[in-house]
Amino acid sequence: MYVSGFSFVRNAIKYDYPVAESIKSVLPICDEFILAVGNSDDATLECIKNIKSSKIKIIQTIWNDSLRNGGKALAIETNKAFANISSEADWAFYIQADEVLHEKYLDNVYNEMKMNLENRKIDGLLFGFVHFYGSYNYIASSPRWYRNEIRIIKNDRSIYSYRDAQGFRKGINKKLSVKKINAEIYHYGWVRHPSKQLSKLMNCSKLWHNDRFIEQNFAIMSEFDYNNGIELLAKFTTTHPKVMNEKIKSISWQFDFDITSRNLSIIDKFRRHFESITGYRLGEYKNYILHR
């Protein structure tokens, strides 16, 4: 079984993406890792080259900065990386630059790929998601955060990155048939210094909005306020991936949150109550078909 990892990144240092940790977390179960490194204003390329692994293959890309609609540029860059995986690959493991796989899941993920290799009814594998927020001590637990997403797909050239690269489709807008596995992706996209978080949000907003929108929504800020508008958080009580240890030790800001606070709307309170009873999340967006 041959496994290709793939991803994309741009300005990882400037916006404090844990891309090196992300790549290292999945390398043990990948035979190669294709990274599309976009034209950056920092030393992102050098950072990737400093990762000591012959498995990593870099392709340098130029982002189309005129695309400011629905985050389409992210899907385009994802597809560039996917197009460069080996023709020998059976599976392709997609992980974004702010996502990390805990080492405790490595064996299970590899075994699931092996067990489902010949199953033609399975297009991909579905992971649970843990969204860290504000610091490495809190996770988002509001119904508004997505619980699952596809991160491993078959090497099927009819599959492509969908919309803003959150998931995948195949053929003419067809959802993938996937198996849910016992593994979670740790998402650190909302954990960085408040000034870095503001810069990152302003930059990402350019993929969806015009300059006027960005000026109206971000220009008056000097730092991102993690307490503003957050609805519900829970304490993170287990361990982070080992590859994240050094980054966690270097944290340079303080964030505390009263986890008893419930800033939920009446609708979200009802949804949360309904989910606690049934396990079903009302109105949940599912960019996949769950194979049972």
N, C-alpha and C positions, 0 to 999 in steps of 0.2 A: 504494500500500500504506500502510495506516494502522496505526501501532503504539502501543499504550497500555502504559505502565509502571504497575505497581501494587505497593503494599506497605502495611505497618502499623508503628506504633511507639508506644511509651509509655515515659516516663522515660528517654529516650535520654542525656541529660546525666548524670543521677544514676548510671546504670549504664555510662556510657562506651561507647555504641554509635556506630560511625562512620556514622551514618545519612545525614548530609549528603554524605559521600564516596560512599556507596552509591548515592544518587540521582544525583549528578553523573556517576557512571561510566557510567550507561546513558542519560542524557538525550540524547546526540548521535544516537541511533538511535530515539528515541521522539518521537511527536507530542504526547503528553501524559503526565503522570505523576500517578496518583491515590494519595494517601497518606492512610490512615486514622490520624489522630493521637488516641490514647486519652487519657482523663483522667489527667493527669500531675501529679507533685509538684515539677516543675522547669520550666525554660524551653524544653522541647522544641518547643512550638508556635512560639515566637519564633525558635528556631534554624531551623526549616523556612521560616518566612516570610522569613528573611534570605537564603535562596538566591535569587539573582537570575535567575529564569527564569519566564516567563509560562506555561510548559508545566505547571508544578506546580499541582495542584488538591487542596486540603485538605478532607477531611471529618472532622469531630470526632465521636468515638465515646465511649461509656461501656462499659467492660469489666464483665463479670459476674464479680465476684471470688468468688462462691460456687461457681463451676465449678472443682473441684479434682480432675479425673479425666482422665488421659491427655493433658493439654495441649490439651484441646478448645477453650479460649478462643482459642488462637492461630489455629486454623482458622476460627473464627467471625469474627475480625477480618480475616483474609485474604479471606474471602468478602464482607465488607462493602466492601472496596476493589474487588474484582473486579466486584461488582454495579454499581459506579459508573463503570466505564470507558465510553467512548463507544460508541454503537451502530454507529458507522462503523468501529470497530477490526477489523482482520483478525487481528492477533496481540496477545497480552498478555504482557508481559515481567515476570515476578515476581522480585523480589530482596528478600531479607530485610535487616534493618537492620544486620547485621554481615557482609554479603556485598558484594563489590566485583568489578566486571568490569574486567579490564585493557584499556587502550585498544588494545593490539595485536590484540585479538579483534573489535573493533567492525565492521570491514568484513566479516569472515567471517560473523559472526552475522547481520548485515543481509542479506547475500547468500543465506544459508541460508533465511531467512524468505521472501525473494523467490522462490527456486527451488521451495520447497515450498508456496507459497501455494495453488495449485490442487489439490494432492494430497490427496484426501479420505481416503486411508488413513493420513495423518499427523495425529495430534491435538496433538502437541507436539514440542519439541526438547530433547534431553538433553545436559546439560553435565557435564564432569568437575569434580571438586572438589579444591582444595588447602586443607588444614586447617592453619592456623598455630597453634602452641602455645607458650605461655610467653613468647615474644618474637617479633619479626618476622624472626628469623634461623633459626627451626626450623619444620619441618613434621612432622605426625604421619604415620607410615608403617606403623602397625600394621594388620593386617587388620580390626580392629574399627571403623575409621572408614569411612564410606560413600564410595564412589568417584565415584558419579554420581547426579544427580537432575534432575528436570524443572524448568526455569525459564522456558520459553516455551510458551504454550498457544494454541490457536485460540480465537477469541471465540465459544465454544460454551457456551450457557447451561446445558447439561446437565453441564458440568464444575464440580467443586467441590474445595475444599481438603480433604485427607484427614488424619484423625487429628489430629496435632499440627502440621500445616502443613508437613511436610517435603516432601510431594508432592501429587499430585492423582488423583482418580478421576472417572468420569462415569457417568451413569445410575444403575443399581442396583449400586453397588460394582464397577464394571468398570474394569480397568486401562487406561490410555491407551496407544495405539500411538505410539511416538516414534522419531525419528531421532537417533542420536548424532552430534554435530557437533564440529568441531575448535575447541573453546573451553572455558575453565575458569573457574569461579567461585572467587575467593579468599575463604576463610572466616576471619574474624578474631574469631570468638566466644570463643576461648580466649587472647586477647592483650589484657590490660589489667593495671593495677596489681593485685598480689595482694589488697589490701583491697577494691578494686572488684570483682574477680572473685568473692570470697567473697560480697559483697552481691548481686551479680547472680545467683549460683547459689542463694542463699537465696530470693530473690524468685521466680526461675523455678520453684523446687521447689514453691511454693505452687500451681502449676498442675497438679501431679501428686499432692501429698501433704498430709497434715494437719499441724497445728502441732507435734504430738508428734514426728513423724518429723524435721522440720526442727530442732527443739531437740536431739534425740538425735544428729544428724549434723553440725550446724554450730555449735551454741552454744559449744563449748569453743574454737573457732578465733578468732583475731584477723585472720589472713590466710589466703588459699588457698595451699597448698603445691604448686607445679607439679611438684615432683619426686616427690610421693607417688603411687605406683601407675602412673606413666607407663611404657609398655612399650617403645616404640621411636620414636625421632625421627631425622630426617635434616636436614642443613644445607640451607637455602634458598640457592641460588646464582645466581638470576637477578634480575630487577627487579620491584619492586612497582608497582602502578598509580600514575601520576603524582598522582592525587587524594589518595593516601595519604602523600605526601612530608612535608607539614607535621606530620601526626600522628606519623609515625615519628620525626621529629627531636625531638619533645617527650617521648619515652619517659623515664620517671622511675624505672625499677627495673631490676635486673640479673637475668638468668636465663641460666645456662650449663648445658649438658648434655653428657655424654660419649656421643657418637653410636655408639661401639663397644659401649655397654651393650646387653644383650639380655635384658630382663625378660619374656620370653614364656613362656607355658605350653607344655608338650609338644605339646598340640593345635595351638596357634597357630604353633609352629615348623614343624609338619608342613604346616599350611595355607599358610604363607609359602613353604616349599620347593616345594610342589605348584604354587602360583601362579607362581613364578619359572620353572618348567619349561613349564607349559601356558598361562599367562595367564588361567586360570580360577580364581576365588576360591570355594572351598568354603563353602557355607552363606550366601552373600551375599544380603542382602535386596534384592529388585528390585521396586519399586513401579511397574512399567511393563512393556510388551511392546515389545521392540526390533524395529523394522521394518527389514527388509533389502532 
